[in-house]
């Protein structure tokens, strides 16, 4: 009871300021009005956190797939999804594209470095021609291993000529 001898309202709606005396009453109100916090009424799903709810609302379920691959026309939800598709050589019509090749293409079209950083002068193709498969060991971190482990790593599938 409060100072005016009124019964206190123990249950509050998660979204609006309405208050109720019982859990059943507030649940009925929230169900009828869709006032659940972190609740997607389109999918009838509850989420444990605001972050999970936002991720769900930004997923392909709600945004759709509106960004097509220019090569195979596979649809993607975000530009980063399309870029991942191309960088990992997952596109069946653009197998020669990878992260290095895409960066090279962008740099060729960005001579004033408005969207790319000016680089010191790394040329992956030249390195590959001079060192061959050795670049795979560098990427795997094999060259930084102690000699005993390095020999074992070189005996693996990356050590094929």
C-alpha positions in Angstrom: 0.0 0.0 0.0 1.1 3.5 -0.6 0.7 6.7 1.5 -2.9 7.1 0.3 -3.8 3.5 1.2 -3.8 2.4 -2.4 -2.4 -0.9 -3.5 0.9 -0.5 -5.2 1.3 -1.6 -8.8 4.1 -4.2 -8.8 4.3 -5.0 -12.5 5.2 -2.5 -15.2 4.9 -2.7 -18.9 8.4 -3.1 -20.6 7.6 -0.5 -23.2 5.0 2.0 -22.0 4.3 3.5 -18.5 1.2 1.3 -17.7 1.3 -0.6 -14.4 -0.6 -3.6 -13.2 -1.2 -5.5 -10.0 -0.5 -9.0 -11.4 2.0 -10.5 -13.7 -0.8 -12.1 -15.8 -2.4 -8.6 -16.3 0.8 -7.0 -17.5 1.6 -10.1 -19.7 -1.9 -9.8 -21.3 -1.4 -6.1 -21.9 2.1 -6.6 -23.5 0.9 -9.5 -25.6 -2.2 -7.6 -26.9 -0.2 -4.4 -27.7 3.1 -6.0 -28.7 4.9 -4.2 -25.9 7.6 -6.8 -25.2 11.0 -5.4 -24.9 13.4 -6.9 -27.4 10.5 -8.5 -29.2 10.1 -8.8 -32.9 6.3 -8.8 -33.7 6.9 -9.7 -37.3 8.6 -13.0 -36.3 7.0 -13.5 -32.9 10.4 -13.9 -31.3 11.9 -12.5 -28.1 15.6 -11.7 -27.7 17.7 -11.6 -24.6 19.4 -8.3 -25.3 18.9 -5.1 -27.3 22.1 -6.0 -29.3 20.6 -9.4 -30.4 17.3 -7.7 -31.3 19.1 -5.1 -33.4 21.2 -7.7 -35.2 18.0 -9.6 -35.9 16.3 -6.5 -37.3 19.4 -5.8 -39.5 19.4 -9.4 -40.8 18.3 -10.6 -44.3 15.0 -11.7 -42.8 14.0 -8.0 -42.5 16.3 -6.2 -44.9 16.1 -8.7 -47.7 18.8 -9.3 -50.1 19.0 -6.2 -52.3 22.7 -6.1 -53.3 23.4 -8.4 -56.3 26.9 -9.6 -57.2 27.8 -8.0 -60.5 29.2 -11.3 -61.7 26.9 -14.1 -60.6 23.8 -12.1 -59.5 23.8 -13.8 -56.1 21.9 -11.4 -53.8 23.5 -10.1 -50.5 22.0 -8.1 -47.6 25.0 -5.7 -47.1 27.9 -4.4 -49.2 30.2 -6.1 -46.7 28.5 -9.4 -47.5 29.1 -8.8 -51.2 32.7 -7.9 -50.6 33.2 -11.0 -48.5 31.7 -13.1 -51.3 34.2 -11.6 -53.8 37.3 -11.5 -51.5 37.1 -15.1 -50.6 36.8 -16.1 -54.3 33.3 -17.6 -53.6 31.8 -16.2 -56.8 31.8 -18.9 -59.4 32.1 -16.3 -62.2 35.0 -14.3 -60.6 37.4 -16.9 -59.2 40.4 -14.7 -59.9 39.2 -12.0 -57.6 40.6 -12.0 -54.1 41.3 -9.4 -51.5 44.7 -8.4 -53.0 43.3 -8.1 -56.5 40.3 -6.0 -55.3 42.6 -3.7 -53.4 44.8 -3.3 -56.5 41.7 -2.4 -58.7 40.5 0.1 -56.1 44.0 1.7 -55.8 44.2 2.0 -59.6 41.0 4.0 -59.6 42.0 6.1 -56.6 45.2 7.9 -57.6 44.8 10.7 -55.0 44.2 8.2 -52.2 40.8 9.5 -51.2 39.5 6.1 -50.1 42.7 4.1 -49.9 45.8 4.7 -47.8 49.0 5.5 -49.6 51.2 2.4 -49.4 55.0 2.2 -49.1 55.2 -0.2 -52.0 54.2 -3.8 -51.3 53.8 -5.7 -54.6 52.4 -9.2 -53.8 52.9 -10.4 -57.4 56.6 -9.6 -57.4 57.1 -11.3 -54.1 55.3 -14.4 -55.3 57.4 -14.6 -58.4 60.7 -14.3 -56.4 59.7 -16.5 -53.5 57.1 -18.9 -54.8 55.3 -20.9 -52.2 57.3 -19.3 -49.4 54.6 -16.7 -49.1 52.2 -19.4 -47.9 54.5 -20.1 -45.0 54.7 -16.4 -44.2 50.9 -16.1 -44.1 50.6 -19.2 -41.9 53.2 -17.7 -39.5 55.6 -20.7 -40.1 58.7 -18.5 -40.5 58.3 -17.2 -37.0 58.2 -20.7 -35.5 61.2 -22.3 -33.8 63.2 -24.5 -36.3 61.9 -27.8 -35.0 58.3 -26.8 -35.4 59.0 -25.0 -38.6 60.2 -28.2 -40.2 57.1 -30.0 -39.1 54.9 -27.3 -40.5 56.8 -27.4 -43.8 56.1 -31.1 -44.0 52.4 -30.4 -44.0 50.1 -29.7 -47.0 51.4 -26.2 -47.6 54.8 -27.6 -48.4 54.1 -28.8 -51.9 56.0 -27.8 -55.0 
